[in-house]
Amino acid sequence: MVSEPTCIYSALVLQDDEVRVRENKIHALIKAADVNVEPLWPGLFAKVLANVNIGSLVCNGGAGGPAPSTPAVPAEEEKVEAKKDSEESDDNMDFGLFD
């Protein structure tokens, strides 16, 4: 379970030093940290992050792009729903609190 976080931190260190993320660079950091990582992970992270601006990814909280737009609700439907909500809230008003 240490493999993924180790590769993530290695990629962040490389980005902070303005070094392009490559498999051999990740391996070098992992070796320097004396951490055992499955051999699959450094290459996988290097391929995934090859064309990614890690700084932008970190600053935008992982947002890959604009949020999907939701269909606009026409104003008439909003009024009908608001009226329906107010009618429902009036249904239970036929008793008093201290009766």
MODELLER restraints for C-alpha pairs under 7 A, 6 or more apart:
rsr = mdl.restraints
at = mdl.atoms
rsr.add(forms.Gaussian(group=physical.xy_distance, feature=features.Distance(at['CA:2:A'], at['CA:37:A']), mean=6.87, stdev=0.5))
rsr.add(forms.Gaussian(group=physical.xy_distance, feature=features.Distance(at['CA:3:A'], at['CA:37:A']), mean=4.74, stdev=0.5))
rsr.add(forms.Gaussian(group=physical.xy_distance, feature=features.Distance(at['CA:3:A'], at['CA:38:A']), mean=6.20, stdev=0.5))
rsr.add(forms.Gaussian(group=physical.xy_distance, feature=features.Distance(at['CA:3:A'], at['CA:41:A']), mean=6.57, stdev=0.5))
rsr.add(forms.Gaussian(group=physical.xy_distance, feature=features.Distance(at['CA:4:A'], at['CA:41:A']), mean=6.75, stdev=0.5))
rsr.add(forms.Gaussian(group=physical.xy_distance, feature=features.Distance(at['CA:7:A'], at['CA:26:A']), mean=6.75, stdev=0.5))
rsr.add(forms.Gaussian(group=physical.xy_distance, feature=features.Distance(at['CA:7:A'], at['CA:41:A']), mean=6.92, stdev=0.5))
rsr.add(forms.Gaussian(group=physical.xy_distance, feature=features.Distance(at['CA:7:A'], at['CA:42:A']), mean=6.08, stdev=0.5))
rsr.add(forms.Gaussian(group=physical.xy_distance, feature=features.Distance(at['CA:7:A'], at['CA:45:A']), mean=6.87, stdev=0.5))
rsr.add(forms.Gaussian(group=physical.xy_distance, feature=features.Distance(at['CA:10:A'], at['CA:26:A']), mean=5.77, stdev=0.5))
rsr.add(forms.Gaussian(group=physical.xy_distance, feature=features.Distance(at['CA:10:A'], at['CA:29:A']), mean=6.28, stdev=0.5))
rsr.add(forms.Gaussian(group=physical.xy_distance, feature=features.Distance(at['CA:11:A'], at['CA:21:A']), mean=6.11, stdev=0.5))
rsr.add(forms.Gaussian(group=physical.xy_distance, feature=features.Distance(at['CA:11:A'], at['CA:26:A']), mean=6.83, stdev=0.5))
rsr.add(forms.Gaussian(group=physical.xy_distance, feature=features.Distance(at['CA:14:A'], at['CA:20:A']), mean=6.69, stdev=0.5))
rsr.add(forms.Gaussian(group=physical.xy_distance, feature=features.Distance(at['CA:14:A'], at['CA:21:A']), mean=6.21, stdev=0.5))
rsr.add(forms.Gaussian(group=physical.xy_distance, feature=features.Distance(at['CA:15:A'], at['CA:54:A']), mean=6.67, stdev=0.5))
rsr.add(forms.Gaussian(group=physical.xy_distance, feature=features.Distance(at['CA:21:A'], at['CA:46:A']), mean=5.85, stdev=0.5))
rsr.add(forms.Gaussian(group=physical.xy_distance, feature=features.Distance(at['CA:21:A'], at['CA:49:A']), mean=6.84, stdev=0.5))
rsr.add(forms.Gaussian(group=physical.xy_distance, feature=features.Distance(at['CA:21:A'], at['CA:50:A']), mean=6.51, stdev=0.5))
rsr.add(forms.Gaussian(group=physical.xy_distance, feature=features.Distance(at['CA:22:A'], at['CA:46:A']), mean=5.02, stdev=0.5))
rsr.add(forms.Gaussian(group=physical.xy_distance, feature=features.Distance(at['CA:23:A'], at['CA:42:A']), mean=5.42, stdev=0.5))
rsr.add(forms.Gaussian(group=physical.xy_distance, feature=features.Distance(at['CA:23:A'], at['CA:43:A']), mean=5.00, stdev=0.5))
rsr.add(forms.Gaussian(group=physical.xy_distance, feature=features.Distance(at['CA:23:A'], at['CA:46:A']), mean=5.19, stdev=0.5))
rsr.add(forms.Gaussian(group=physical.xy_distance, feature=features.Distance(at['CA:26:A'], at['CA:42:A']), mean=5.96, stdev=0.5))
rsr.add(forms.Gaussian(group=physical.xy_distance, feature=features.Distance(at['CA:27:A'], at['CA:42:A']), mean=6.56, stdev=0.5))
rsr.add(forms.Gaussian(group=physical.xy_distance, feature=features.Distance(at['CA:57:A'], at['CA:63:A']), mean=6.81, stdev=0.5))
